[in-house]
Amino acid sequence: SPSITNISQIKVLIINESGSKIDNGEIWLNEIYLDEPWKITGYANRYNADFSVPDWATFGGKFKFINRDFQTLTTQISNRDSEEVSGYFNMPQLWLLKPEFLRWLAVPLNTSVSRTVTVTPSAIQTGDPNLVSILEEGKVTTISGNSSTSLTIQKFPRLGVSYSRAITESNLIIQRDETNTSNSTFDYTNPLKLYVTPNDLSASYSRSDAFRGKPLEKSADFPDLFKFTTNWYLQTYSQDYSGKTSFTPLGWLDDWLGVKPFANLSLTPSYKFSVAREKKRLISEIETDYPKNDSQTASLSTSFRMFSWLQPSASYNSGITQTYNLTVSTVPQYYPLYGNVTGYIESKTKTVVRTSGGNVSVSLTPRDIVNFKPINSLSLNS
């Protein structure tokens, strides 16, 4: 029987099989109607608990389940079952009783874990038009965990580190993805008012390793966050470096000479460099390693207030992106244990794209020139 959602209209066709013209007559057609409304029963559950220990930690968890037929007045039927379990544990300080002589030291700790299981039925079986994507059919399990901390010492740079791990497993496309990401940050505010030195400095480094392989016999769960896969056939790893600083080189004009225009001139340079590499496992312990793309971007922005009602600004950026053109080598390489092995990936050429751009803008606020209420909210930008 056809799905009722696929029936948009019903047509009735009359065929004259007598061979002669019919001038008059009657046509009887049974009334077609639904004897009862189409009923869909959906349900959803949500439970959460949050706890707090004063001056030490906050922790809690959440459970949420949404049936595929559940809908509200503002959301449609999602046509998928979704279950989410999550928890967190945060500590403003790493220790329970902080010694008095360590008041100048701050070391917070934040951790969280979550598991999401999504079951999407087949579009052929349900015929439901609300299906998001055929690629999302089947059962998809995602496990993730994150931990971060920082070290803050008065008048010293602030250091921060974080680590996250995520596992996504799909039974339909028979694929398991694991991603490990590490981040470190450096932030420093210069306490000395020296116009030839930066006002502040910030830098960051990030490393991401993504592994793709086949699902394990047992579905992914929280304990897998502490187990690193070795059964992978593709690894993608990337590294990002970035830095930023700011100067006010003419601040001495106001402090020493009382000249305010141009005294608040600020210069903010920044730089970012990214590399991406890939590693493919051919057979057993034989791998082929090759670059994918590299990019770097440098920018400089500046602004200064000439008068209380006039503040021009400008910026310029330049970037280079190179993408390697990958080819599969047909020349075999011989290994005593495996014989001739083919499939090595090479990058003999690359595509380089250079971009640059800049802009100049002026912000004008008439209310700083004349006190006239009808134009108090007026702001001109070009």
Secondary structure as UniProt FT lines:
FT   HELIX           4..6
FT   STRAND          44..53
FT   TURN            54..56
FT   STRAND          57..66
FT   TURN            68..69
FT   STRAND          81..91
FT   HELIX           100..102
FT   TURN            103..104
FT   STRAND          105..106
FT   STRAND          109..120
FT   HELIX           123..126
FT   TURN            129..130
FT   HELIX           134..136
FT   STRAND          138..153
FT   TURN            154..155
FT   STRAND          158..170
FT   TURN            171..174
FT   STRAND          175..189
FT   TURN            195..196
FT   STRAND          200..213
FT   HELIX           222..226
FT   STRAND          232..247
FT   TURN            249..251
FT   HELIX           252..257
FT   TURN            261..264
FT   STRAND          266..283
FT   TURN            284..285
FT   STRAND          286..303
FT   TURN            308..309
FT   STRAND          310..328
FT   STRAND          333..335
FT   TURN            336..338
FT   STRAND          339..341
FT   STRAND          345..364
FT   HELIX           366..368
FT   HELIX           373..375
FT   TURN            376..377
FT   STRAND          380..381
//
